[in-house]
Amino acid sequence: MRRARPRHPGEQPGGTDRHPGAAPLEVKIRCIDARMAGLTGLRADLEARVGTGCPRARRTGPADGAG
């Protein structure tokens, strides 16, 4: 037999009311979504560069930067 989950204070039967801690979680979710969007953009940029070679390899002169 499955046990019912405990209700949070102020929650109505059926779970239609939002938990008081939901707002901070929504902020965190928006932050994660923004980070994921940034990573998606970075991934697209890197994917576009695949096969174009290393920009440092095109540099002339010694690798230590002495000239």
DSSP file (Angstrom, degrees, kcal/mol; ACC not computed):
  #  RESIDUE AA STRUCTURE BP1 BP2  ACC     N-H-->O    O-->H-N    N-H-->O    O-->H-N    TCO  KAPPA ALPHA  PHI   PSI    X-CA   Y-CA   Z-CA
    1    1 A M              0   0    0      0, 0.0     2,-0.3     0, 0.0     0, 0.0   0.000 360.0 360.0 360.0 134.3    0.0    0.0    0.0
    2    2 A R        -     0   0    0      1,-0.0     2,-0.3     0, 0.0     0, 0.0  -0.643 360.0-134.3 -85.2 134.8    1.3    3.4   -1.0
    3    3 A R        -     0   0    0     -2,-0.3     2,-0.1     1,-0.1    -1,-0.0  -0.673  22.5-114.2 -87.7 142.1    1.5    6.1    1.7
    4    4 A A        -     0   0    0     -2,-0.3     3,-0.1     1,-0.1    -1,-0.1  -0.466  35.1-108.2 -71.2 143.8    0.3    9.6    0.9
    5    5 A R        -     0   0    0     -2,-0.1    -1,-0.1     1,-0.1     2,-0.1  -0.445  41.1 -99.0 -71.1 148.0    3.0   12.2    0.9
    6    6 A P        -     0   0    0      0, 0.0     2,-0.2     0, 0.0    -1,-0.1  -0.375  38.1-122.3 -66.9 145.2    2.9   14.6    3.8
    7    7 A R        -     0   0    0     -3,-0.1     3,-0.1     4,-0.1     5,-0.0  -0.607  17.8-124.9 -87.1 148.6    1.2   17.9    3.2
    8    8 A H    >   -     0   0    0     -2,-0.2     3,-2.3     1,-0.1    -1,-0.0  -0.588  46.0 -79.5 -85.1 154.7    3.0   21.2    3.6
    9    9 A P  T 3  S+     0   0    0      0, 0.0    -1,-0.1     0, 0.0     3,-0.1  -0.307 119.1  14.4 -55.4 131.3    1.4   23.8    5.9
   10   10 A G  T 3  S+     0   0    0      1,-0.3     2,-0.3    -3,-0.1    -2,-0.0   0.375  91.6 136.9  85.9  -4.1   -1.4   25.6    4.1
   11   11 A E    <   -     0   0    0     -3,-2.3    -1,-0.3     6,-0.1     3,-0.1  -0.576  47.7-136.5 -79.1 136.8   -1.6   23.1    1.3
   12   12 A Q    >   -     0   0    0     -2,-0.3     3,-1.8     1,-0.1     5,-0.3  -0.558  33.9 -85.2 -87.3 154.4   -5.0   22.1    0.2
   13   13 A P  T 3  S+     0   0    0      0, 0.0     3,-0.3     0, 0.0    -1,-0.1  -0.312 117.2  39.1 -56.1 141.7   -6.0   18.5   -0.6
   14   14 A G  T 3  S-     0   0    0      1,-0.2    -2,-0.0     2,-0.1    -3,-0.0   0.277 114.4-101.8  97.2 -10.0   -5.2   17.6   -4.1
   15   15 A G  S <  S+     0   0    0     -3,-1.8    -1,-0.2     1,-0.1    -4,-0.0   0.782  78.6 136.6  69.5  28.1   -1.9   19.5   -4.1
   16   16 A T        +     0   0    0     -3,-0.3     2,-0.2    -4,-0.3    -1,-0.1   0.755  48.4  82.4 -81.5 -23.0   -3.2   22.6   -6.0
   17   17 A D  S    S-     0   0    0     -5,-0.3     2,-0.2     1,-0.1    -6,-0.1  -0.573  83.7-118.1 -81.8 145.2   -1.5   25.2   -3.7
   18   18 A R        -     0   0    0     -2,-0.2    -2,-0.1     1,-0.1    -1,-0.1  -0.552  29.2-107.7 -81.4 146.5    2.1   26.0   -4.3
   19   19 A H    >   -     0   0    0     -2,-0.2     3,-2.2     1,-0.1     4,-0.3  -0.449  25.4-120.9 -69.1 143.4    4.7   25.3   -1.6
   20   20 A P  T >  S+     0   0    0      0, 0.0     3,-0.5     0, 0.0    -1,-0.1   0.776 113.2  56.4 -58.0 -25.6    6.0   28.5    0.1
   21   21 A G  T 3> S+     0   0    0      1,-0.2     4,-1.2     2,-0.1    -2,-0.1   0.384  80.5  93.6 -86.4   5.2    9.5   27.5   -1.0
   22   22 A A  H <> S+     0   0    0     -3,-2.2     4,-2.4     1,-0.2    -1,-0.2   0.857  74.4  62.3 -68.1 -35.5    8.6   27.4   -4.7
   23   23 A A  H <> S+     0   0    0     -3,-0.5     4,-2.0    -4,-0.3    -1,-0.2   0.937 104.0  46.3 -60.2 -49.6    9.6   31.0   -5.5
   24   24 A P  H  > S+     0   0    0      0, 0.0     4,-2.0     0, 0.0    -1,-0.2   0.882 112.7  52.0 -61.1 -34.7   13.3   30.5   -4.6
   25   25 A L  H  X S+     0   0    0     -4,-1.2     4,-2.5     1,-0.2    -2,-0.2   0.887 106.4  53.3 -67.6 -36.9   13.3   27.3   -6.6
   26   26 A E  H  X S+     0   0    0     -4,-2.4     4,-2.3     2,-0.2    -1,-0.2   0.885 107.6  51.5 -63.8 -37.4   11.8   29.1   -9.6
   27   27 A V  H  X S+     0   0    0     -4,-2.0     4,-2.1     2,-0.2    -1,-0.2   0.918 110.5  48.3 -63.7 -43.2   14.6   31.7   -9.4
   28   28 A K  H  X S+     0   0    0     -4,-2.0     4,-2.6     2,-0.2    -2,-0.2   0.899 109.9  52.2 -64.1 -40.1   17.2   28.9   -9.4
   29   29 A I  H  X S+     0   0    0     -4,-2.5     4,-2.7     1,-0.2    -1,-0.2   0.913 109.0  49.7 -63.0 -42.0   15.4   27.2  -12.3
   30   30 A R  H  X S+     0   0    0     -4,-2.3     4,-2.2     2,-0.2    -1,-0.2   0.895 110.7  50.7 -62.6 -38.8   15.6   30.5  -14.3
   31   31 A C  H  X S+     0   0    0     -4,-2.1     4,-2.3     2,-0.2    -2,-0.2   0.926 111.3  47.4 -64.0 -44.8   19.3   30.8  -13.4
   32   32 A I  H  X S+     0   0    0     -4,-2.6     4,-2.7     1,-0.2    -2,-0.2   0.909 110.5  52.4 -62.8 -42.2   19.9   27.3  -14.6
   33   33 A D  H  X S+     0   0    0     -4,-2.7     4,-2.2     1,-0.2    -1,-0.2   0.900 109.3  49.7 -60.8 -40.6   17.9   28.0  -17.8
   34   34 A A  H  X S+     0   0    0     -4,-2.2     4,-2.2     2,-0.2    -1,-0.2   0.911 111.8  48.0 -65.2 -41.8   20.1   31.1  -18.5
   35   35 A R  H  X S+     0   0    0     -4,-2.3     4,-2.5     1,-0.2    -2,-0.2   0.908 111.0  51.0 -63.9 -41.3   23.3   29.1  -18.0
   36   36 A M  H  X S+     0   0    0     -4,-2.7     4,-2.3     2,-0.2    -2,-0.2   0.886 108.6  51.8 -64.7 -37.8   22.0   26.4  -20.3
   37   37 A A  H  X S+     0   0    0     -4,-2.2     4,-2.1     2,-0.2    -1,-0.2   0.913 110.4  49.0 -64.1 -41.6   21.2   29.0  -22.9
   38   38 A G  H  X S+     0   0    0     -4,-2.2     4,-2.3     1,-0.2    -2,-0.2   0.907 111.7  48.5 -62.8 -41.7   24.7   30.4  -22.6
   39   39 A L  H  X S+     0   0    0     -4,-2.5     4,-2.8     2,-0.2    -1,-0.2   0.859 108.0  55.0 -67.5 -34.4   26.2   26.9  -22.9
   40   40 A T  H  X S+     0   0    0     -4,-2.3     4,-2.2     2,-0.2    -1,-0.2   0.913 109.4  47.5 -63.5 -42.0   24.1   26.2  -25.9
   41   41 A G  H  X S+     0   0    0     -4,-2.1     4,-2.1     2,-0.2    -2,-0.2   0.908 112.4  49.0 -63.8 -42.4   25.5   29.3  -27.6
   42   42 A L  H  X S+     0   0    0     -4,-2.3     4,-2.7     1,-0.2     5,-0.2   0.911 110.2  51.6 -63.5 -42.3   29.0   28.3  -26.7
   43   43 A R  H  X S+     0   0    0     -4,-2.8     4,-2.8     1,-0.2    -2,-0.2   0.910 109.1  50.1 -61.4 -42.5   28.5   24.8  -28.0
   44   44 A A  H  X S+     0   0    0     -4,-2.2     4,-1.8     2,-0.2    -1,-0.2   0.902 111.5  49.0 -63.1 -40.6   27.2   26.2  -31.3
   45   45 A D  H  X S+     0   0    0     -4,-2.1     4,-1.1     2,-0.2    -2,-0.2   0.928 113.8  45.3 -64.1 -45.4   30.2   28.4  -31.6
   46   46 A L  H  X S+     0   0    0     -4,-2.7     4,-0.8     1,-0.2     3,-0.4   0.893 110.7  53.8 -66.3 -38.9   32.6   25.6  -30.8
   47   47 A E  H >< S+     0   0    0     -4,-2.8     3,-0.6     1,-0.2    -1,-0.2   0.870 106.0  53.5 -63.3 -35.3   30.8   23.3  -33.2
   48   48 A A  H 3< S+     0   0    0     -4,-1.8    -1,-0.2     1,-0.2    -2,-0.2   0.783 108.3  51.6 -67.9 -26.5   31.2   25.9  -36.0
   49   49 A R  H >< S+     0   0    0     -4,-1.1     3,-2.4    -3,-0.4     4,-0.3   0.597  79.0 119.6 -86.9 -11.5   35.0   25.9  -35.3
   50   50 A V  T << S+     0   0    0     -4,-0.8    -3,-0.0    -3,-0.6    -4,-0.0  -0.320  83.7  12.9 -57.8 129.8   35.4   22.2  -35.5
   51   51 A G  T 3  S+     0   0    0      1,-0.0    -1,-0.3    -2,-0.0     3,-0.1   0.443  97.2 104.5  85.2   0.1   37.9   21.4  -38.3
   52   52 A T  S <  S-     0   0    0     -3,-2.4    -2,-0.1     1,-0.2    -3,-0.0   0.545  83.6-120.4 -90.3  -5.9   39.1   25.0  -38.7
   53   53 A G        -     0   0    0     -4,-0.3    -1,-0.2     4,-0.0     3,-0.0  -0.118  36.8 -56.8  90.8 168.2   42.4   24.3  -37.0
   54   54 A C    >>  -     0   0    0      1,-0.1     3,-0.7    -3,-0.1     4,-0.7  -0.737  37.2-145.7 -87.8 127.0   43.9   25.8  -33.9
   55   55 A P  G >4 S+     0   0    0      0, 0.0     3,-0.5     0, 0.0     4,-0.3   0.811 100.8  56.4 -62.8 -28.5   44.3   29.6  -34.0
   56   56 A R  G >4 S+     0   0    0      1,-0.2     3,-1.0     2,-0.2    -2,-0.0   0.790  97.4  62.7 -72.4 -26.5   47.5   29.3  -32.0
   57   57 A A  G <4 S+     0   0    0     -3,-0.7    -1,-0.2     1,-0.2    -4,-0.0   0.750  96.6  59.0 -70.0 -22.4   49.0   27.0  -34.6
   58   58 A R  G << S+     0   0    0     -4,-0.7    -1,-0.2    -3,-0.5    -2,-0.2   0.637  82.1 107.3 -79.3 -14.5   48.8   29.8  -37.2
   59   59 A R    <   -     0   0    0     -3,-1.0     2,-0.3    -4,-0.3    -3,-0.0  -0.395  63.9-141.1 -67.3 139.2   51.1   32.0  -35.0
   60   60 A T        +     0   0    0     -2,-0.1     7,-0.1     7,-0.0    -2,-0.1  -0.676  58.3  39.8 -99.2 157.6   54.6   32.5  -36.4
   61   61 A G  S    S-     0   0    0     -2,-0.3    -2,-0.0     6,-0.1     0, 0.0  -0.319 101.1 -25.4  98.2 177.1   57.7   32.6  -34.2
   62   62 A P    >   -     0   0    0      0, 0.0     3,-1.3     0, 0.0     5,-0.3  -0.218  56.4-122.6 -62.9 152.3   58.8   30.7  -31.2
   63   63 A A  T 3  S+     0   0    0      1,-0.2    -4,-0.0     2,-0.1    -3,-0.0   0.701 106.6  66.7 -69.0 -20.3   56.1   29.2  -28.9
   64   64 A D  T 3  S-     0   0    0      1,-0.1    -1,-0.2     0, 0.0    -3,-0.0   0.517 108.5-119.2 -83.2  -2.4   57.4   31.1  -25.9
   65   65 A G  S <  S+     0   0    0     -3,-1.3    -2,-0.1     1,-0.1    -1,-0.1   0.628  72.4 132.7  80.2  13.3   56.4   34.4  -27.4
   66   66 A A              0   0    0      1,-0.1    -3,-0.1     0, 0.0    -1,-0.1   0.520 360.0 360.0 -80.2  -4.0   59.9   35.8  -27.4
   67   67 A G              0   0    0     -5,-0.3    -1,-0.1    -7,-0.1    -6,-0.1   0.518 360.0 360.0 130.3 360.0   59.6   37.0  -30.9
